[in-house]
Amino acid sequence: MTAATAPTDRRAPGRPRRRSAPRQALPDVVWWGICGLVAIMFLFPLAMVLLTVLKTSSEAAATPPHYLPHHLSGQNFRELGDADIWRYLLNSSEVALGTVVGTVILATLGGYGFARYRFPGRSLLFLGTLTTLMVPFQALLTPLYSVLIFLDLQNSLVGLALVYITFQLPFALFVMRNAFAEIPQEIEDASEMDGASTLTTLRRVMIPVAIPAVVTVALFAFFSAWNEFLAALIFLSDQSRYTLPVYLTTLVTGRLGAINWGLLEAGVVVTIVPCLLIFLLLQRYYMRGLMSGAVR
């Protein structure tokens, strides 16, 4: 008489059971569905902006709204050109580029110092710099205005760029300090053994390795300065020096506070295009720079 033996499981111990095909496909379907809904939420406002730009002024202000233009029109862009929009694009470009240059130079030097030099109070100073990120921007507008008056930089694009640099520096220092700290010390030591000075080592060895972080800092500085509205509205009183976001508010408001929605959306498109092109050109550096120093 033979004893019945229980069926044995021949799988390797600890090996998970293989899921059936429907159960395995379900999470992917749900995931792509959620991603699709999120993408639609982000793309729908942009699509409405583009459709509004192609409407006439009367059709864009119609109530109830017409979601699709009945007749394609370039009237809004022609009105922008007639309003001398290029002067204000140039003002925004000068402020944004000045902010980028100043932020990158100061953050690179400061981040290198925090990453490589040991001095008393280094950690406390770096922590104090980061805590300024928690200070509301609006709370410092009055003191900053007083400082600009003292320096005779009120109603000046240079003064506005300095304000933007001030608020970009804490985050920029954080990114650059982590990027330089991630670079092995041996690379810098080898450069110094070849007779290179500190600045030469920084310029020819460290910065090329930390290019993703530099691009990330530059992108954040450019986007912030290009799109900022409140500080430019307060610190600039001469209309000829207005940046593009401020000028659009004066341009699209008509009689009794009526808003020319078509003209406003055309200005929004003009504002978006430079940011979109720059991001698409530099996006391969962006995530690498943003994650610099995250994993040591």
Secondary structure, DSSP 8 states (H G I E B T S, - for coil): ----------S-TT------HHHHHHHHHHHHHHHHHHHHHHHHHHHHHHHHHTS-HHHHT-SS--SS-SS---HHHHHHHHTTHHHHHHHHHHHHHHHHHHHHHHHHHHHHHHHH---TTHHHHHHHHHHGGGS-GGGGHHHHHHHHHHTT-TT-HHHHHHHHHHHHHHHHHHHHHHHHHHS-HHHHHHHHHTT--HHHHIIIIIHHHTHHHHHHHHHHHHHHHHH--HHHHHH---GGG--HHHHHHHHHB-GGG-B-HHHHHHHHHHHHHHHHHHHHHHHHHHHHHHTTTT--
